[in-house]
């Protein structure tokens, strides 16, 4: 049994030795081969040079480079080409040699297990100035071919706002495109899709952006509001049919309100509710209806504050009923803003009546401004500014002490006149006041004790 085992071993050993020698011979042979030839799997700029010598690789690369062109795939099915001859494209022979020398022939076996070897884009050279010149002449940079990108926008309809899709446009990011072209050339890529390479300037917000959805909700919220103005017998309704004209969206997709357009609307509101200086139909004590123009009495909308308050109401997002904010008020609302508490001065009759809540408090003859000296008491409807006891009235040629001073138009007012012994008649024609309404002491006293600031003072000639 032992003899057979020895005989078996003696037969195997030579076979192993022969196989080993054969492998060594093959390995050494391939090692010698790869001293001058590229590894299997060697690819230079996309061109297979496996097993080729440097000279053979140079010929292969040169042949390919002459035929090379880069096709630019642009939006709108537009294409452009950059050819090798346009940019002086060529292979650097020294780099090819360096690449081959970098492949140590001894470990060639390892290269067998690699899919690709020796990718080396830098082996291609081109004239940078020629490339830049050709690049700048691309048709995609012509102004006539450029469509600027636009964010998604909004359109107001009867059913509210709808989102209008963004416009991608065709505006190129020049730096990104140039870098992509250089990379494609270095890798001998035949095509470059500008969209896939992110070479366009795209909208920041699309119809799918959350910011766009949020803006639409806000626009709808504002446009669905109803703000009802009411004051006295006048009503004005503001709703989305007007509000939507004031709304916009900025570059950050934030909803904005146009202040100037709001101001224009508030001007309209002021035109409706302002009564300051209006011509009024006034029913006199004698039951005649006359027109009284001018004066400083009446409602005045505070337009700057109303603009701010209206914008605040819109941003609050709640429908509401409101009065305008007034800079000056009157004692009554509506068309007849004089109400039933007022002083009536008939300068033709030189007589005064004071009514309070519809009841006559007092009346009496007066002396108004001197017509001859052009210092007549101005006609119009005024408001009592304040009242003061024991005042001294001064002018260019007079200084008069009065007990009851009630100004309603600058330095023009009602007061007692102790220097007069009679009132009424036609005294005012030649010996009237400097513009004030002179009253007997008792009449002035009665008015002073019962009148309040802002009470209307109606002065007229019949």
C-alpha positions, 0 to 999 in steps of 0.5 A: 500500500505504501509503494502505491502512494509514493508512485502516485505522488511521483506522477503528480509533482511533474504535472504541477511543475510543468503547469507552474512553469507554463504560467510563469512563462505566460506571465513573463510573456504578458509582462513583456507585452504590456511593457509596450502595450496598454492594459486590457480595458484601457480607455482614453477619452471614451476611445478603447486603446486596450492592447495598443502601443503608444503609436497605435493609440495615437493613430486611433485617437487622431483618427477619432478626433478629426471626426469629433463634434459636440452636439448641444441639445437645447430647448425647443428642439434646437441643436448646435454643434462645436466641431474639433476644427472650430476649437483646435482640438487635438491629443497630447502625444506626451500625455499618451506616453505618460499614461502608458508609462504609468501602467506598470507592466508587472501587475498586469493581472490586476488590470484584468479585473477592472472594467476600465483603466486609465481614464485621463481627460487631460490628454485632450487639448484645445485652443481656449481662445478659439473655444471662448470665441465660438462659445460666445457666438452660439445662437442661444446667446442672441437676444432674439432667442432668449426668453427670460424665465418667469415664476408661476403667476396668478390670474383672478377669475370669477371663481377666485385665483388660478395658478398660471404655470411658470415660463422656463424660458431659454436664458442660459447660465453661461458659466454652467454651460461653459463648464459643461462644454469643457467637461464634455469635450474632455470626455469626448462626449458626443452630445450635451443636453443643456436641460439635463446639465442644468445649464438654464436659468430656471424660475425660482417658483413653479406651479408645484411650489408650496410657496405658490400654493400659500400665496394663492390661498392668501390671495383668495382670502383677501379677495373673498373679503367684503368691507362695508363702509357706512356713515349716516345714510350712505353705504359703500361696499368694497369686495374682491372685484375691487380688492383684487386690483390692489393685490400682487406677489413679489419676487419672494412669492409674498402677497403685497397690497398696492398702497397707491391704489388703496389711496385712490380708493380712499380718495373715492371714500373721502369724496362720498363721506366728506362734507367739509365746505359743501354747499348745503340746503338749509331750511331757515327759521322763516321756512325758506330753503336756501343754499349755503356754501363755504365754511369750515364745518363738516366731516373730513376723512383722515385719508392717511389713517384710513389707508393704513386701517383699510390695509390692516382690515384686508390683512386681517382677512375678516369681512367687516363693517366700518366707518371711515376714520375722520380727521374732523367730525360734525354733530350729525351724520348723513346729508343733513350734517348740521342736525338740530343743534345750531346757530343761525345768523341771517345777516340780511335781517341781522338776526340770530337764532340758537336751536338746541336739539330742535328747540329754540334756546334764544334769539336776538338782533345782532350786528355783523361785519361792516359791508362798507369797509369790506369786513363783512362776516363771511357766509358759510357753515362753520364750527365753534372752535372754543369758547372763552370768558373775559377775553381781549380782542385786538386788531390793527386799530382796536382793542376790545374787552369782551365777557363772552368770546366764541370764535368760529372762523379764525379771529371771527366769532360771536361776542358781547359788545358793551360799546353798542347801545342798539343792534339789528336794523342796517347798522352793519352797512356802514358801522358794522364790526371788523367781521365778528357777530356783535351781540347784546350781553344777555344774548351772548351770555345765554348762548355761551352757557348753552353752546358746545364746541363744534356746534354749527354756525350758519351765516347767510344773506337771503 
